[in-house]
Amino acid sequence: MPLREKWLAIQCSIMNTPSNRRTSVAEHSLCLIVILISAFSARLQAQTSGEIGAPTPFSESSASLRGQSAGESSPDSSVSHQNGSGQNDPNGSSSNWQDDWVHAWLRNVDEARASQPHFVSPIVTTHVMLVQQFRYDMSWQQDPTGGTVTSNYGASRGLEIIPTTRLEVGLFPPSYIVHQSNTPDGFGDFSWQVKFRAFSATEHKGDYFVGFFLGGSFPTGTPPNGLGHATLSPTFAAAKGLGPWDIQSTIGATLPTSGTNLLGRMIVFNTAVDYRIKGKIWPMLEQNSTFWSGGTLDGKKQVFLTPGLVLGSFQLAERLHFLVGGGVQIAVTQFHQDNHRWILSVRFPF
């Protein structure tokens, strides 16, 4: 086991000693996530270590389109990567390398990133671009009266993978919800999302993205931590870059497959505007709106403004990068189910 992974394992074992039995679920989750990401990074580095002379697919020079560093918002160097030094190997190692499914997959990822703008992911709004990363969010929100606080560890974020140049698949494990009231703590619903890139153009060639997303959830959690019913969420997404400014917008619906008379149907409209500073500092402002039709909240609407900031990306390994962001959702309508929701977001693009 590499030294870094041994150290992380020791840290997690320390957290499980009797003196630390009260460690929160969030700390255990974060520890496990860091170990898994470190192991995955080491595996990728080991598989690519034999490609002497081949440029790295996530080199800093490949990120020069908009001046940002490599990572979540970087173009690729997939063309040069395919022309690595192994292609003239008389022993046929080039053929083995070309047939390696990991490298074929990563070339698809690089090609997808090179075919779209390179905007950073907002705090609340679904990232309009195709992105490959592991994301872990946490939030703390007040009830409408400003009293008790509810903590959400996971916040319906998780693993996002680019299997082809036009698709992204997201799998989001149930978040763990902790209440300060008499409401029992527990896990929420498992959710998923598939993104399709219909049209896009990189910087200096239009700087836009248009796509169609389909998501949903399974009722793995018990109400109120889960909805108690499965849902489907079709979404239309678009984005446009204007110099250092980026605008990302989504409009979609949450449609229960059952229990509509209780849950109703929701129309969700989000828009995020961010400004790029030195390619690593991204101040942003989001508008998050929900409108209900049918159900117990028929005719209600709530609107939030969410100022936020994202920093990164910062390189951790050959392909693995790190970003961190945060923001607060502030209700601006009289009706709102919660208020002053503080959000912390960590992302590991690879």
C-alpha positions in Angstrom: 0.0 0.0 0.0 1.4 3.5 -0.9 2.6 5.6 2.0 -0.2 8.2 1.4 -2.9 5.6 1.6 -1.4 4.0 4.7 -1.4 7.4 6.4 -5.1 7.9 5.5 -6.0 4.5 6.8 -4.2 5.2 10.1 -6.2 8.5 10.4 -9.5 6.7 9.9 -8.5 4.0 12.5 -7.8 6.7 15.0 -11.2 8.2 14.3 -12.8 4.8 15.4 -11.0 4.6 18.7 -13.2 4.7 21.9 -12.3 8.3 22.6 -13.6 9.3 19.2 -16.8 7.2 19.0 -18.9 10.3 18.7 -17.3 11.3 15.4 -20.0 12.4 13.0 -21.2 10.5 10.0 -19.9 13.3 7.8 -16.3 12.9 9.0 -16.4 9.1 8.4 -17.8 9.7 4.9 -15.2 12.3 4.0 -12.4 10.0 5.3 -13.6 7.1 3.1 -14.0 9.4 0.1 -10.4 10.7 0.3 -9.1 7.1 0.6 -11.1 6.0 -2.5 -10.0 9.0 -4.5 -6.3 8.6 -3.5 -6.5 4.9 -4.6 -8.1 5.8 -7.9 -5.5 8.5 -8.6 -2.6 6.0 -7.8 -4.2 3.4 -10.2 -4.4 6.0 -13.1 -0.8 7.1 -12.5 0.5 3.5 -12.4 -1.3 2.7 -15.7 0.1 5.7 -17.5 3.6 5.6 -16.0 4.9 3.5 -18.9 4.0 6.0 -21.6 7.3 7.8 -21.7 7.3 10.9 -23.8 3.5 11.0 -24.2 2.0 14.3 -23.1 -0.4 14.2 -20.2 -4.0 14.6 -21.2 -4.6 17.2 -18.5 -1.4 19.3 -18.9 -1.4 22.9 -17.8 -0.7 24.0 -21.4 -3.9 22.4 -22.5 -5.8 24.8 -20.3 -4.7 28.0 -22.0 -7.9 28.6 -23.9 -9.4 30.7 -21.2 -6.4 31.0 -18.9 -7.8 28.7 -16.2 -5.9 25.8 -14.7 -6.5 22.2 -15.5 -9.4 20.3 -13.8 -13.1 20.6 -13.8 -13.0 23.5 -16.3 -10.2 22.5 -18.6 -9.9 21.6 -22.3 -7.8 18.5 -23.2 -4.9 17.5 -25.3 -6.5 14.3 -26.5 -5.2 14.6 -30.0 -1.6 14.8 -28.9 -2.2 12.1 -26.4 -3.2 9.7 -29.1 0.1 10.3 -30.9 2.2 9.2 -28.0 5.7 7.7 -28.3 4.4 4.1 -28.1 2.8 4.1 -31.6 6.0 3.0 -33.4 6.9 0.3 -30.9 8.0 -2.8 -33.0 6.8 -5.1 -30.2 3.2 -4.1 -30.6 2.9 -2.3 -27.3 1.1 0.5 -29.1 -1.7 -1.8 -30.1 -2.1 -2.9 -26.4 -2.1 0.7 -25.3 -4.7 1.7 -27.9 -6.9 -1.2 -26.9 -6.7 -0.4 -23.2 -10.3 0.5 -22.1 -9.1 2.9 -19.5 -7.1 5.0 -22.0 -10.0 4.8 -24.5 -12.4 6.0 -21.9 -10.1 8.9 -20.8 -9.6 9.9 -24.4 -13.4 10.2 -24.7 -13.5 12.3 -21.6 -10.8 14.6 -23.0 -12.6 14.9 -26.3 -15.9 15.8 -24.6 -14.2 18.5 -22.5 -12.5 19.9 -25.7 -15.9 20.2 -27.4 -17.6 22.5 -25.0 -16.9 25.7 -23.0 -15.0 25.4 -19.8 -17.2 27.0 -17.1 -16.9 26.1 -13.4 -19.8 24.3 -11.7 -22.2 26.5 -9.7 -23.0 25.9 -6.1 -26.7 25.0 -6.5 -27.6 25.0 -10.2 -26.9 21.8 -12.0 -23.6 22.1 -14.0 -24.7 22.7 -17.6 -21.5 21.2 -19.1 -20.6 17.5 -19.2 -18.2 17.0 -16.3 -16.4 14.0 -14.8 -15.7 14.3 -11.1 -16.6 13.2 -7.6 -18.5 15.9 -5.7 -19.5 16.0 -2.1 -21.7 18.8 -0.7 -22.8 19.6 2.8 -25.5 22.1 3.9 -27.0 23.6 7.0 -30.3 25.3 6.8 -32.8 27.0 9.1 -36.5 26.2 9.2 -38.8 29.0 8.0 -39.1 30.5 11.5 -35.3 30.8 11.8 -35.3 28.2 14.6 -33.9 24.7 14.3 -31.2 23.8 11.9 -31.2 20.8 9.6 -27.8 19.4 8.4 -27.5 17.5 5.1 -24.4 15.5 4.4 -24.1 14.5 0.7 -26.8 16.9 -0.6 -27.7 14.6 -3.5 -24.2 14.9 -5.1 -21.9 12.1 -6.0 -20.0 10.5 -8.9 -20.3 11.9 -12.4 -18.8 10.0 -15.3 -18.5 10.8 -19.1 -18.8 7.4 -20.9 -19.1 9.0 -24.4 -18.3 12.3 -25.9 -22.0 13.4 -25.7 -23.2 11.8 -22.5 -22.7 12.2 -18.8 -24.1 9.8 -16.2 -24.4 10.8 -12.6 -25.1 8.5 -9.6 -25.9 10.3 -6.3 -26.0 8.2 -3.1 -28.6 9.0 -0.5 -27.6 11.9 1.7 -27.7 11.7 5.5 -30.0 14.3 7.1 -29.6 15.3 10.8 -32.4 17.3 12.6 -32.1 19.3 15.7 -35.9 18.8 16.3 -37.8 15.7 17.2 -37.8 14.6 13.6 -35.8 11.4 13.2 -32.4 11.5 11.4 -32.0 9.3 8.4 -31.0 8.8 4.8 -32.7 10.5 1.9 -33.4 9.2 -1.6 -31.0 7.8 -4.2 -31.0 10.0 -7.3 -29.4 9.9 -10.8 -29.1 12.0 -13.9 -28.1 11.6 -17.6 -26.9 14.6 -19.6 -26.9 14.8 -23.4 -24.9 17.5 -25.1 -26.9 18.6 -28.2 -24.8 21.6 -29.4 -21.7 23.3 -28.1 -18.8 25.4 -29.1 -15.6 26.2 -27.3 -14.1 29.7 -26.5 -13.5 31.9 -29.6 -15.9 29.6 -31.6 -19.2 30.7 -30.0 -18.7 29.8 -26.4 -22.1 28.1 -25.8 -23.7 24.9 -24.7 -27.2 23.4 -25.2 -28.3 20.1 -23.7 -31.1 18.0 -22.5 -31.0 16.2 -19.2 -33.1 13.5 -17.6 -32.9 12.7 -13.9 -34.9 11.0 -11.2 -34.9 9.5 -7.7 -35.9 6.3 -6.0 -37.7 6.4 -2.6 -34.9 4.9 -0.5 -35.5 7.3 2.3 -38.4 7.6 4.8 -40.3 10.9 4.8 -39.5 13.6 5.6 -35.9 12.7 4.8 -37.1 11.1 1.5 -40.1 11.9 -0.7 -41.6 8.5 -0.4 -42.3 8.3 -4.1 -40.1 7.9 -7.2 -39.7 11.0 -9.5 -38.6 11.9 -13.0 -36.9 15.2 -13.8 -36.6 16.3 -17.5 -34.5 19.4 -17.9 -33.4 21.8 -20.7 -30.0 23.5 -20.1 -28.1 26.2 -21.9 -25.0 28.3 -21.2 -23.2 31.2 -22.8 -19.8 32.8 -22.2 -19.3 36.5 -22.6 -15.6 37.2 -22.1 -14.8 36.5 -18.4 -18.5 36.2 -17.6 -20.4 32.8 -17.8 -24.1 32.3 -17.7 -25.6 28.9 -17.0 -29.4 28.3 -16.9 -31.6 25.3 -16.5 -35.4 24.8 -16.5 -37.0 21.6 -15.7 -39.8 19.8 -13.8 -40.0 17.2 -11.0 -42.7 14.8 -11.8 -43.7 12.2 -9.2 -44.6 8.8 -10.7 -47.1 8.4 -7.8 -48.4 10.5 -5.0 -49.0 13.5 -7.2 -52.0 14.5 -5.1 -49.7 14.9 -2.1 -46.4 16.1 -3.7 -47.7 18.0 -6.7 -45.5 18.8 -9.7 -42.6 21.3 -9.4 -41.2 23.6 -12.1 -37.6 24.4 -11.2 -35.8 27.4 -12.8 -32.1 28.2 -12.0 -29.7 30.7 -13.4 -26.0 31.2 -12.3 -23.7 34.0 -13.4 -20.0 33.8 -12.5 -16.9 35.8 -13.2 -13.5 34.3 -13.8 -10.5 35.9 -12.0 -7.0 34.5 -12.9 -8.6 31.2 -13.9 -8.9 30.0 -10.2 -11.3 32.4 -8.5 -15.0 32.3 -9.5 -17.4 34.6 -7.6 -21.0 33.9 -8.6 -24.6 34.7 -8.0 -27.4 32.3 -8.6 -31.2 32.5 -8.7 -33.1 29.4 -7.7 -36.8 29.3 -8.2 -39.5 26.6 -7.5 -43.1 26.7 -8.5 -45.7 24.1 -7.4 -48.7 22.8 -9.4 -51.1 20.5 -7.6 -50.5 18.8 -4.2 -50.6 20.4 -0.8 -48.4 23.4 -2.1 -50.5 24.1 -5.2 -49.9 27.7 -6.4 -47.0 28.3 -4.0 -43.6 29.6 -5.2 -40.2 30.2 -3.5 -37.2 32.1 -4.8 -33.7 32.2 -3.4 -30.6 34.3 -4.3 -27.4 32.4 -3.7 -24.1 34.3 -3.6 -21.1 32.0 -3.7 -17.5 31.5 -4.5 -15.5 28.6 -6.0 -11.7 28.3 -5.8 -9.7 26.1 -8.1 -8.8 23.9 -9.7 -5.7 22.7 -8.0 -3.8 19.7 -9.2 -3.4 16.8 -6.9 -2.1 14.1 -9.3 -1.7 13.7 -13.0 -5.4 13.9 -13.8 -6.9 14.4 -10.3 -7.7 18.0 -9.4 -9.5 19.7 -6.5 -12.0 22.6 -6.2 -13.8 24.0 -3.2 -16.7 26.3 -3.0 -19.4 27.7 -0.8 -22.4 29.9 -0.7 -25.6 30.7 1.1 -29.2 30.5 -0.1 -31.3 33.5 1.0 -35.1 33.4 0.6 -36.5 36.5 -1.2 -40.2 35.4 -1.3 -42.6 35.4 1.6 -43.2 31.7 1.3 -40.1 29.5 1.7 -39.6 26.0 3.2 -36.2 26.9 4.6 -33.8 29.9 4.7 -30.1 30.8 5.1 -29.0 27.5 3.8 -25.2 27.4 4.0 -23.5 25.1 1.5 -19.9 23.7 1.3 -18.9 21.9 -1.9 -15.8 19.9 -2.6 -15.1 18.5 -6.1 -12.5 16.1 -7.4 -12.4 16.3 -11.3 -10.4 13.5 -13.0 
